[in-house]
Amino acid sequence: MKDRRPLDGAAGSTPGRILVVDDDALLREVFHAILITVSHQVILATDVDGAIEQLVHREIELIVSDVSMPGRSGLDLLCLLREANLDLPFILVTGAPTPEGSAMAVQFDAADYLSKPLSSDALRAAVALGLRLHRMGVPFGHNRAPL
């Protein structure tokens, strides 16, 4: 894996490298458009395999992923990252929130669990908080209870 240092500057004050994972092309583009308005570098992936490929080849600071995708889900990706001990903030976005999904997000230490539709401000705020905590050294992925 690549080095995960922030781009430069103080925690939370500089753009981040954000991986957006969603099988819906329109939502990927909407999230991209929202995040570039605050100068983030946004990398797009259509599924879990594409996300893993990006994580291997790029320096990513935060992940925003849809929960429900064909094949493996955003929760599957979150679990894979935590099992690999990747300490990245991970924001799950879902159109159908469930208590089970919420519990999994907590168990695997997601930075946030957002419901669609969500506002531009809500997405930008969740990303800013995740980046700020990550750059301050707050660990993600360490709350996992044994299965």
N, C-alpha and C positions, 0 to 999 in steps of 0.2 A: 504494500500500500504506500501511497505517497505521503509526504509531509502534510500535516493538517494545520499549520500555523495560519493565523489570520493574514489578510492581505497586508495591512499595516495600520498604524494609528492605535488610538485607545479603544478599549472594549466597547462595542456597540456603536462606534462612531464612523466606521468605515463600511463600505459595501462588502457583502459576503458572496461566497460561491455556493449557490443553492441548486440542489438537484430536485427537480419536480418530476414525479412519477405518476402518470395517469394514462389510462387507455383511451380516454376521450380527448381527441385532438383539440376540440374547441376549448375545453377546460385547461388543457396544457397551455394553450396560447393565451387564455385570459390570465392565468396565474403568471405567466411570463411577462405579459404586459403590465400587470400590477407591480411586480417585483422590480422590473427595470426602471420604473418611475423613481425609485430611490437608489438607482445605480448598482443594484446587485447584478452579479454575473449569474445567469440562469442557464442551467444545463437541463435538457429535457430527455426523458425516457418514457417509453410506452408500456413497459412491464418490468417485472422483477429482474428478469435476465438482463434487460437493457440497463437497469439501475446498477446491477452488480458490475457490468462491463464499465460503466462510467466511474464507479468507485475505484476500480482497479487502475484506471488510466488517468484520473483527474483528482485534483485536490478539492475535496468537497467539505464544506463547513456545516451544512445543515440540509436535511431532507424533508421535503413536503410530499406526502404520498396519499393517493386515494386508497381507501380501504378495499373497496370491491373492484377487482379487475379479473379478467379471464385468466385461468390458470392459477398462479399463486397470487395471494392478496397482499395488500400493504402491510397487514399484520404479519404475514409470513416473512416479508422483507425485514420488518422490525425485529422479529425473532432471530432471523439469520444474522443480522448485524450484532445483536446483543450476544449471541452464542459465539461470534467471532471476536468479541470484546472490543468492538468499534464504539468508541465513546463520542458519538455524534448526536446532536439534538435531532429529534425526529418528530415531525408534525403529521398526524393522521387527519385526513379529511374524509368525511362520509356523508352520503345522502340519506343513510338509514341507520342512525345511531342506535345501538343496542346496549343493554347492561353488560353483556358478555364482551362486546368490543371495547367498551369503556374499561372493564376490568383488565382485559389483556393489555390495553394501552398503559394502564397504571403498573401492571405487573412487569412489563418490559421497559418501563421508564420513558414513555413518550414525553416529549416536551409539551405537547398539547394534543387535544382530540377535538376537532372542530366539525360542526355540522353545516352541510350545504342547505340552502344557499348561505354564503358568508360574504360579508362586505369586504371591500378592498382594504379598509382600515383594519378590520379584524385580522386579515392575513398578514398585512405589513406589521402589525403589532406583535403577533405571535412569532413571526420570523425575527423581528428586532429583539424580542426578549430571549428567544432561543440562542441567537448569536451572542448577545451580551453575556448570558450565563456561561456559554461555552468558552468565550474568550476570558472570562474571569476564572476559569478552571473548575467550574461546578461540574461534577461528574454526571454523566448520563449512563444508564445501563447497569447501575449497581444496586437497584432495588429488587432485582429478580429473585423471587422466592423459588425454592426447588419445586419442580413439577411432580 
